[in-house]
Amino acid sequence: MIRGVLLQNAKSALKAVVPLSLRRMVVRVRLRLRTLTADDRILPDFVIIGCQRGGTSSLYTYLGLHPEIGPSLRKETEYFTINFGKGERWYRAHFPLRIRRSFSSWRGKRLLTFEATPDYLLDPRAAERCKDLLPGAKIVVLLREPAERALSHFHHNLRLEMESESFERALELEEERIAGDLEEIARGTSSRLSGFRRYTYVERGKYADQLERWLEHYPRDQVLVLESEKFFDDPASVLVEIQEFVGASPWLPAEFRNYSYLTRGAQGHEKVPPQIRQSLDDQFAASNKALADMQDVDLEWLNQGR
């Protein structure tokens, strides 16, 4: 366990100093080589579908350290969204070889594999595509209070230099920024959907419709809905709940570090300004009510009376 944590910390330290372009090139080369053995690779047993800025980076890292779980080559394959045209062999190349599962079975252990792409919750095409390929997969969803999620998303874009406006102005521009991509999705001619992926500060927080799409394709007992805030406050209990849901043995990492930041010890942002809070609450009200009415959805922030 200690070795795994040390290796993960070393990888995180490298990510902080190695240029993104170089890291992406290395992944592409590895993926191209792994595609040669795609027919001998297994598909994921479970998929983490969101939400963005809801703890998925840390969750992916913790689960990837589990001795019975082999993570995807990279966290976000984005296969059921913008990379769907690359085909199943490309997708399979992200996952472990069958022989690794056979070896685990020979030792009396099991091997699960998974990926985590937060865009899957948002994108209207993802659920059907996922069900067609992975009908038996377990689906894990982390949902963060939508106004705080929106602000965290905004600061994430600032760090990546993808946003130059104020938070208030970015919210005003959202509809205009994503309109063209929504039209492309409706026509079935979408490409990289840069605006839709980057600037959906409010749209991503309307969880009810997004979750309902997944429940149209997966039975309720294959979908686990959890609260991001609980994961932030008590990651151990949430991790155990997820492990039980996906069929992995109980296990905890040596440390619970926040892996959404490349720099260890990086701090979060301030709360949503009061002058913006009411406007956001109004925009999320209908979705939050519908979410609260769903079966087996119990999120503390839905009961805060905002």
Secondary structure by P-SEA (a helix, b strand, c coil): caaaaaaaaaaaaaaacccaaaaaaaaaaaaaaaccccccccccccccccccccaaaaaaaaaaaccccccccccccccccccccccccccccccccaaaaaaaaaacbbbbbbccccccccccccaaaaaaccccbbbbbbbcaaaaaaaaaaaaaaaaccccccaaaaaaaccccaaaaaaaaaaccccccccccccccccccccaaaaaaaaaccccccbbbbbaaaaaacaaaaaaaaaaaaccccccccccccccccccbbbbbbcccccaaaaaaaaaaaaaaaaaaccccccccccccc
